Amino acid sequence: MRLDLDERAGCRVIGVSGELGVRGYPKLRDTLLKCAVEQPSAVIVVVDELSVVDKSLLSVFSQVHNRLSDWPGVPLFLVARREAARRMLVDAVVPRFVPVFPSIGDAVRGVATQPRRRHAKITLPRSPEASRHARQFTTQVCHHWLPDSPILTDALLVVNALVENVVRHTDSEPVLRLELRSRHFSIAVGDRSPVPARLREGAAGEIGGVGLLMVAQVTKAWGCTPALSGGKVVWGVLATGSRVRTAEFVVHPGH
C-alpha cells in the first residue's frame, strides 16, 4: 500500500493506492491521524486506487473520523471518482459515517459546510517563563472569544500543565495552539520529542505525572498524538456553552 501526501487549498490530501490488509491498517490509520495534527481545513483521502483484503478493514475511516472528532476537530473526507471505488465504500457502509465526494474539488468546497473554527497559536520560549507567557496568552484569547464563560480557570490549569511538561521533559520550545469549535475549547501543546506523554499518577521521572492527572480530571477528552515531523502534540478539550465572538483573535507583535 502506498500513501502520497499533497496539499490543496489548506487541506491535506492523501492518495491511497494498492491493497489494504491487516498489516497496512495501522499504517493508514496513524498517517491520517498525524496529517490532522497540524489542523488543516480537512484531511481528504482519495481511494480510487485502493483495494481491500476484507471490506471490514475500511472501518479505518470511521475509526479515524471518530478519533478526530475529539481533537483536533478536523473533518475527514473521502474522494471516490470511480464507480468501483464508490461501490466499495457503500458496501462497507462507510458513507454512513464519513462524507464521500466525487472529486477533490467537491471535497474542498465541502469544508465551507463545516462549523467555523477559530485558532490562535504562539511559540513559547523554553524557559521558566514559558508557563507564565502561556497563561497570559490564554487569558487574552479566552476574554476575546468567550467573555462570559467560566472555563478560564480550567483552561489555565491545562495550559500550565502541558507547557510545564514540555519545558521539564524535552529540549523543545513549546508550541501552544488554542481552538474554538462547536462550543468546545481545545488546548494543544506541541514539541519535537517523540516520547509519548503518559498518565502516571505522580510517578517520579515519568513524562506527565501529576500534571496530566489534573488535565484528565478537568477535560472532556485528552490525548497525545504523534506528528508527521516526528514530534507529538498533547491536547485537552473543554466544553463551553458560552456565546462566541465573531471576530478572530489576532496575535500582536511581541507574543
N, C-alpha and C positions, 0 to 999 in steps of 0.2 A: 504494500500500500504506500502511495506517495502523497505527500502534502505540499502544495505550493502556496506560499503566502504572498499576498499583494494588498494594496490599499486603494480605496476608491471613495472619494467624497467624504472622508472622515470615517469610513467603515473599514474594518479588517476583513479581507476576502480570502477564503481558503478553498483552493481547488483540491478535491479528494479524488484520486484515481487508483484503480487496482481493486484487489479483493480484501474486504474487511472480514477478518477472522477473530477468533478468541484472543490471540496474542496481540492483534492490532487494536483491539478495543480500548485498552488503557492509553495507548499512544494517541489515538484520535481524541479521546475524552480530555486528556491532560493538555494537549495542544490547544484545543478550543478554549479551555479554561484560562490558559496562560495568555491567549490572544485577547481575552476580555480584561486582563489586569490593568492595561493602560487606558481603559474606559473609552474605547472608540464609540462612535454613534451606534454601531451594531456589529455583530460578528455574522458574516454571510458565508455560508458553506455551499459550494457548487458540487452537486452529486451526480452529474451526468455520466461520469466515467467510473462510478463506484458500483461494485457488485458485492454481494454478501454471501458468506457460507450458510448463514441461517438468518432469516428475517428478524428474529428476536434481537440480533445484535444492533439493529437500528434503534433500539431503545437508548443507545448512547446519546442521541439527540435530545430526547425528552429528559434524560438524566442531567445533561449539561444545562438545558433550559431551566430546570428546577434549581440547580445549584446557583445559576446566575441571578435568579430572582431574589435571592437573599442579598448577594453582593457580587458584582458592582451594579446590578440592575440593568446590565447591557442586554438588549434584545438579541436573540439568536434567530436568524432567518435561514431558510434553505432555498436553493435555486435548483429547479429541475426543468431544463429546457426540452429534454427528450421525453416522449410519452412513456418509454420503458422505465425511465427513472421516476417519473411521477407515479406510475403504477406500483413500482417497488415500495415507495413511501406509503401510498394508500393502503396497500396490502398489509403493511406493518402498523397501520393506524397512527402513523407519525403526525399527519396534519391535524389531528385532534389536539395535539399539544404544542406543535411548532409550526409557525406560518411557512407556507411553501409558495414561492413566486416563480413565474415563468422566465424571468430574466434578472440579471444583476441590477439593471436599471430600475426595474419594478421594486426590487428589494430595497434599493437605496431610497426610492421615493416613499417606501413604507415606513421609513424612520420618522417621517413627519406625522404619522398617526400615533406615535408613542407619546406617553406623558412627558411633559417638559422636565428636564433635569438641569439643575444649577450646580456649578463647580467652582471651587476655589482651591488653589494649590500654592504651596510655599516650600522651598528647600531651606532647611534649618542648619545652623552650624553644628558641628559635632563638638559640643562643649557643654559645661554645666548650665549654660544659659539657654540651651535648646528648649527645655520644657517651658521655661517662662515665656519665650517667644511664641511657642506653640499655643499656650493658653491665651496670650494676648490676641493672637490671630483668630483663634476660635471664638473668643468673646466678641470680636468685631463682626465676624461672619454671622454668628447667631443673632446678634442685635439687629443686623441688617435683614436677614432672611426671616427670622422668627421672633419678632419683637415681643410677642405675647406668650411665648412658650416657656414652660418651666424646665426644659431639658438641659439648660446650660450647665447646671451642676454636674449632671451625669456625663455630659459631653466633655467637660474639663477633666473629669476623672479618667475617662477613656483615653483622651489625648495625652495626658500626663504619663499614664502607664505605658502606652505604646511608644512614645518618644523616648522615655527613660530606658526602655528595653534596648532600643537601637543604640543609644549612647553607651550603655553599660556593656553590651554583649557583642557589638560589632565595631568595625572600623569605618563605618559608613556615615555619611551625612543623612539624617532622617528627611524623607520627603513626605510631607503631610498633605493629604487630599481630603477635602470636605465636599459632600454632595447632598443635595436635597432632591428627592423624587417621591412622588406619590405619598406624601406625608411620612416619609422615612428620611432620617438624617444619618448619613454614614460617615464614618471616620476611618481613614486608611493611612497607614504609615509604611512606606517602602524603604528597603535598604538593599545593599549589594550582597549580603550574606545568604548562602543557600541553606543554612541551618534552619530548619523549621522551628517556629515558636510553639511550645507545648505547655499545656496546663500541668503544673507540678505541685500545686497547692503548697507553695512555700519551700520546696526542697532547695537547699543552698546550692548555688552554682548552676542551676538549670536555666535555660532560656525561658523567660516568662515568670514562673513562680507566682508570688502573691499578687503582683500587678495584673497578670492575666486572670487570676481568680476573681478579682474585683471586676474586670472587664466582662467576664462571663456572667456575673451576677446582675449587672445593670443593663446589659444589652439584650435586644430581641434575638440577635444572632451574632456570632463572631467566628472568625476563622483565620487561617494562614494559607495563602495561595502563592505558589511559585510563579515567577515571572519568566518570560522568554529570555530576558537578559541574563538569567542565572541567579538573580536575587529573589526576593519574596516581598509580599505585601501582607501585613497583618491588619485586620479590619474588624470593625464592630458597627452594628446598626441599632439606632434608637428610633422608636416610634414617636410621632408627634401628630397631634390633631390640630395644631395651630394654623392660622392663616399664613399665607406666604406672600412676601412682597414680589412684585412683578419684575423689578429691576435686578440686574445681575450685580454680584459683588465684584468690585474692582480692587485688585491688589495694588496699592500705591507704592511708588518708589521707596526703597529702604526696607521693605518687608522681605 
